[in-house]
Amino acid sequence: MRKWLPLVAVCLGAFMLLVDVTIVTVALPDMATALHTGFADLQWVMDGYALALAALLLGAGALADLVGRRKVYLAGLVLFAGASLACGLATGPQQLIAFRVVQGVGGAAMFATTMALLGHAYQGRDRGVAFGVWGAVNGAAAAAGPILGGLLTEHLDWRWIFYVNLPVSVVAVAVTLRVVAESRNPRAAGLDLPGTVAFTVAAGSVTYALIKAGDNGWGSATTLGLFALGALALLAFVLVERRSAHPMLDLALLRSPAFAGILAGGLLLSAAAFSYLAYSSLWLQSVLGLGPVAAGLALLPMSVVAFVTAAVGGRRLHGVPPRLTVGGGLLLIGVGALLQAVVGADSGWAALAPGLAVSGAGVGLATPAMAAAAMAAVPGARAGMAGGALNTARQLGNALGIALLGAVFRAGLADGLRGGGGADPQGTADALSGGQAGALVARAGEGARPALEHLVRGAFAAGLRDTFLVSGAFGLAGGVLVLVLLRRPAAVGAAGVPGPAQAPATSGGRAGAAARME
């Protein structure tokens, strides 16, 4: 059993960092009430973590190659644990957001090194088993996030969604120190610090602009200025990468239509499949009155169907080109989001279930093949970088999707209130999107309460419908892009599912490439 302890150490860290992407979803209403905060801050609680992960994955992988993967993984664990404690102790929204960003930094250090550590610890058949278990843990984390968050929030307190990381981190650090060996990439090049900074500024500025658009409007000076800053930072990133001897991302890879299509598909998959879940959770709890556990269970069909589809598809879809599995999966995700757009003022939680299940089938179909297709679309020496770039695109898609769909949701909410004759639709929309629907209705007089409750339910449904329609468009657009750009099927393994040698696509940049060499 001792030989599997390195796998335990790596899986503990991976499970924590991936659970924390979604565990906050069902705790948002309780957070808003406890911290007296509103919609924009709730968006940043989710986006701060996702942005840090997206911006630092490739850089963290390169750093690990230089100074040691075990060292970087341990540093990530300690930083993640400390930030989790700080999140739980936060007394205001700005503190919580800041420490969520620090959590994301620690998560990036762990995520960028997990597969490289496994690649060094195991060989042959054991490596295949280790990668398979790691993949299963990732799937379990996605399913467990909302349920675990609901249980902790409902039976303890929302702060325990962060405190629970502390004992897990202690065990992970102890096991890592005891059984995980240090490794480096002897061919590692220097860090691309200018590229990392430019990419971080670009991603952060655009995300902030999308959030501010919901507050100030799309044409406001603040929104336009932030978009301009993001464009300039993106231009700087391109120039830096073109001139760097050791770029974080080799832009020549984007000349491959297949690779560009996979990156676009990865970004749009996350935006289409996961970014609206926070707003669905607000509706389930603040409008329908479900508790955190019930809200987590209502969102479960996506995770369960995705897990089953991925498991069955890996065995049954042998030889199917990734163009069809990835493209078809994205189309299913789009259709699933559109099916949820039937929600209305009188709908219950069951109105979401069919669409969530269809989207889950798309996620389970597209995700395994996507990693293999990304690596198969580039030269072998760049496969690790391709995998890191795909993970970056997926995390960035989640962050941008949360911000953009938040603006769409709040605008639809205000339009629904305006159409229903509500007073101060924008101010009321801010209150509702901050999880205060129940309190708003409770404050109304006895005679006015039924009419106000119907107005709130109708307005919330209008905001959700717009959100689902945009999400559906993202999924359909991603499916079309992949089907068009991946015209020549890539030579990947069975059903496009990565085998042991391909699995490091989920690690960060050059660290992933090195894992396959060892």
N, C-alpha and C positions, 0 to 999 in steps of 0.2 A: 504493500500500500504506500510505502514511503515515496516510491517513484512518482506517484500522482499528486504529491503535495505541491509541487510547483504549479500544476494545473489548478489546484484549489486556490492558491494565492492569487493567480491571475484572474480566475473567474470571479472571485469575491470583488476585486476592484472593478472589473467590467460590469458586473451586475449592478453595483452601486451607481456608477456614473451613468448607465443607461436608464436605470429606474428613475433617476433624478431629472431626466428629460420630461417625464410625464407625471411623476408623482404629485406635482403641485396642482395638476389640473382640477382635481375635485376639491382641493383645499382653498381655492381662490375666494369664494364667498366669505369663508371664515377669516381669511387673511384681511380682506377688505374691511370687515367689521372691526376686527381687533386693532388694526393699524390706522383706522379712520382714513382710508385712502380710496382712490378712484380707479377708473378704467385704465388710464395711461400707465400708472404705476404697476397695475396687475400685468399689463403686457410686458413691461420690462422685467418683472420677476421671472417670466418665462424666457424672454428674448436675451437677457443678459447672459444666462448660462449657455444658450445655444450659440450665441455670437462668439463667445470666448472659445468654445469648442471648435467652431468653424475656422476662426482666424488663426488658431495656434496649432492645429493638428500637424501640418506639414513641418512647421518650424520645430515643434517638439520632437518629431521623429528624427530630424537632422541633428538636433542637440543630443539626443540619446545615442546616436551613432558615434558621436565624438567623445562624450564624457562617460558613457556607460548606460545601458538600458535599465539595469537593475537600480542604479542610482537615481535615474530620472523617474522611474516608476515609484520608488519609495518616496521621493520628494513630492510627487503628485498625490500619493496617498495621504501623507502628512498634511499637505496644503488643503486637500479636499476635506479631511476630518476637521481641521481647524476652522475652515470656512463654514462647514455644516454647523458646528457649535455656535459660531457667530450668527448665522442665519436664525437659528432657534432662539437666540437671545436678543434679536433685533427688536428695538422699540419703535421704529419708524420705517416707512417704506423705503426711504433713501438708503438707510443702513442695509436693509434686506436686499435691495437691488445690488448694492456694491459687493456684498459678500456672496451673492449668487454669481457675479462675474468672477470672483476669486475661485469659487467652486468650479466654474468652467475651466479656469486655467489649470487647476489640479486635474480635472477630468481629461483635459487634452493631453497632459503628460502621461496619464495612465493609458488612455485609448491609443496613443501613438506607439506604445511600447508593448502592449499585451501580446500581440501575435509574434513580434520579434523574440520576446522572451520564451514563448512556447516553441518557436522554431529552433532556438538554441538548446532547449531542455530536452527535446524529444527527437527521435529519428525513426525512419521507416514506418512500420505499422503503428507504433505508439504515437507518432506525430499525427497520423490521420485520425486516430481516436481522440487525441487532444483537441484538434481543430473541430471535430464534430461536436464534442461536448461544449466547447467554447461557443459554437454557433447556436446550440440548443439553449445555453444560458442567456444569450442575447435575445432569443425569441421569448424566453420566459420573462425576462426583464420588461419587455414591451407589454406583455399581458399583465404583469404583476403591478405595474406602476399605479394605475387608477384604483385598483382594488386595495393595495397596500396603503395608498394615500387615504382612501375612504375609511378604512379600518382605524388607522391611527388618528385621523381627524375626528371621527365620530366618537371613539371610545376613550381617547386621551385628549389630544389637543393638536392643532395644526403644526405646532412647533416640533412635535415628535416625528414629522416626516423628515426633519433634519437630524434630530438627536439620534434616530435609529442608525445613522451612518457611523456613529462613534464606536460602538463595540465591534461592528464589522470591520472597520478600519484598523482597530487595534489587533484583531486576529490576523488580518491580511498583512500588516507590517511584521508581526512576529513570525509568521510562516515564511514570508519573503526573506527576511534576514537569515532564517535558519536553513532554507533548502534551495533558494533560487540563486544560481550562479551569475556572476557578472559577465557581460559580453559587450563587444564593440564591433564596429565595422572598420576593418583596417584600411579600407579605401575611402573612408568618409572625408568629405570636403568641408569647407568652412560654412558657417551659418549665413543665411541670406537675411540678415536683420533688416536692411532697407525694404526688401520685398514684403517681409512679414508686417512691418509697420504700415506700409502703403496699403496692403490688403485689409488690415484691421481698420484703418481710417475709412477706406471706401465702404466696407460692409457696415460699419457702425453708423456712418453718416446717412447712408441710404435707409437703413432701418429706422433711425431717428426721424428722418424726413417723413417716412410713411406713418409713423406714430403721430407726429406733429400735424400731419395733414388732417387727421381726425379731429384734432383740437382747433386748429387755426384755418383750415381750408387748404385746398391744393394750390391755390394761387397766392398764398401769403408769402411775405418776404422771407420769413423763417424757413418755410418749407422749401421754397425755391433755392435759397442759399445753401441749405443742407444738401439738396440734390446736386447743386453745382460743386460743392466740396467733394461729394462722393465721386462725381465724374472726374474731377481733377486728380483725386487720389487713385482712381482706377487707371487713368492715363499714366500717372507716375509709376504704378505697379508694372504696367506693360513695358515701359521704358527701362525700368530697373531689371526686369527679368530678361529682356532682350540683350542687355549689356553685361549681365552677370556671368562670370565663368562657372559658377555653381548655383544656378537658379533654384528657388523653391519649387517652381513649376516651369518645366520646359515648354514654352509656348508653341514650339514646333509640333508638339503632340496634338494641338488643336487643328492642325492641317488635316488630320484624319477625320473625315466626316463621321465615321463610326464612333470614335472617341468623343468628339464634340456632341454627337447625338446622345451618347450614354450620360455625359455630364449634365446636359440639359434635362434628360429624362430623370436623373437622380434628384436634381433640384426641384423639378415640378412634381415628382412623386411625393416628396415630403410636404410641399406646399399644399398639394391637393388632398392628401390622405390624412394628415395629422394636425394641420394648423388650426382647423376649425373646432377641434375637440374641446378646447377651453371654453368657447362660446356656447357649445352644446351643453357643457357642464353647468355654466351659469344659468341657462334656461331650465335645465332639469332641477336645479336646487332652488334658485330664487323665484322661479315662476311656478313650477309644478310642485315645489315643496318637498322634493325627495331629499333624504339624508345623503351624506357623502358616500356611504357604502352602497346605497341603492343607485346613486348616480354612477359610481364606478362599474357596477354590474350592468347598468343600461348601456354603457359604452363597450362592454366586453365582447360583443359579437365580432367586432373587427379583429381583435387580437386572436381570438380562438380560431376563427376561420382562416386567418393568415397563417397561423401555426400549422393547422391541419393541411392546408393547401401546399405549403412549402414541403412538408414531410412526404405527402403523397406524390406531389409533382416531381420531387427528386428521383423517385423510383419509376414513375409511369411515363414521364415525358422524355424518355431517352432519345437523344438525337434531334430533338426539336430545336431549330435555330433560335438563338437569343433574340433575334429581331422579332420573332413572333411571341415569345414568352414575355419579354420586357414590354414590347409595344402593346400586346394584348392585355397584359396586366395593367398598364397605365390606362387603357381604354375602359377596363372594368372599374378602376378607381374613379374615373370621371363619371361613369354611369351610376356608380354607387352614391356619389355626392349628389347627383341630380335627382336620384330617387328620394333622397332626404328632403328635397325642396318641396315636398308635398305637405310639410308641416304647416299647421294652421292654428287659429286661436283656440280651437277645441281639441287639439291633438294631445295625446299622451306620449309617454316615453317610447311606446311600441312603434310609433310612426318612424322612428329612426332605425329600428332593427334591420329591416330588409336592406336598406342602403348601406348600413355599416357592414353587413355580411358580404354584400357584393364587393365593396371596397376592400374588405379583408381578403377576399379571394384574389383580387388584383395585386395586393401587396405580397401575398404569399407566392404568387406566380412570378412577379417581376423581380423581387429583391434578390433571390439567390443567383439568378442568371445575370443580373446587372453587374455584380462584382467580377464574374468571370469574363463577361463581354468587354468590360473596361480594360482588363489586362491583355486580352487577346487582340485588342485593337491597336496596341502600341508595341514597339520592340521589347524583347524580353528584359533588357537591362533597365527599362523604365517601368516595368510592371508594378513595382512597389510604389513609385511616384503616382502612377495611374490610380492605384487603389486609394492612396491618401487623398488624391484630388477628388475622387468620387465621394469619399466620406465627407470631405469639406463641402462639396456641392450639396449633399443631402442635409447637413446641419445648417448651411446657409439658407437652403430652401425652407426649412422649418422656421428659422428666425424671420426671414422676409415674409413668409406666408402669415405668421402670427400678426406681424405689423400691418400688412396690407389688408388682410381679412378683418382685422380689428376696425380699421377705418371704414370698410364696407359695411360691417355689422352695425356700427354706431350710426352711420348715415341712414341705413335702412330702418333702424329703430326710430330715429327722429322723423323720417318720412311717414312711418306708420302712425306715430303719435299725431303728426300734423294732419294726416288724412282722417284720423278719428276725432278731430276737433279738440285735442288736448292743448292745454295752456302751456307756454314755454316749452315747446317740444325738444329744443336742444338741451336745456337744463335738465328736463326730466329724463332724456335719453342718457345723459351723463350719470344720473343717479341709478337708473336701471342697469346700465352696463357695468356699474360698479358693484352689482350684487345686492342692490337695495330695493328690489321690487316688493318683497314681502313687507318691509317696513313702510314703504310708501303707501301701499294699500291699507295697511293697518291704521295709519294715521288719518285716513279719510273717515268722514262721518258715516254712520250706519246706513243712511239712505243712499249715499253716493258710492258706497263700497262696491256693490256688484257691477255697476257701470264702469268704474275705474279698473276693476280687476279684468273685465273683458277687454278694455282698451289696452291695458298692459300686455295681456296675453297676445292680442292681435299685433301690437307693435313689435313685441319680441319675436313673434313668428315671422313678421316681415323682414326683420333684420337677419334672422337665420336663413330665410329663403334666399336673400341676396348673397349671403355668405356661401351657401351650398352651390348656387349657380356659378359663382366665380371659381370655387374649388373644382366643380365639374368641368369648367372650361380649361382650367390648368391641366387636369388629368387627360382630357381629350387631346389638347394641344401636345402634351408630352408623348402620348401614344402615336400621334401622326408623325411627329418629328423622328421618333425612333424607327418607325416603319419606313420612313423615307430615307433616312441617313444610313441605316444599317442594311443597305440593299444586299451587300455581299456577306453571307453568314460568316461569323468569326469561328475559327477552329478552336472550340472549347470542349470541355469534358461533357459527360453525359448530361443531357437536358440543360446544358449551359451552367451546370452547378459546379463550382470550383472544387477540385480535389485537394488533397493535402498540400500539393505544391503551389496551388493557387490561392489558398485561403488567406495569406497575408494581405490580400486586397483590403482587408478591414483594418490594417494597421496604418500608421502614419508614414507617408513618404518613403524616404530612403531606408528607414528602419524596417519597413515591410519587405523591401527588396533584399536587404541583408538577411532577413529571417529565412528566406528561401535558399540562400547560398550555404547556410550552415547545417 
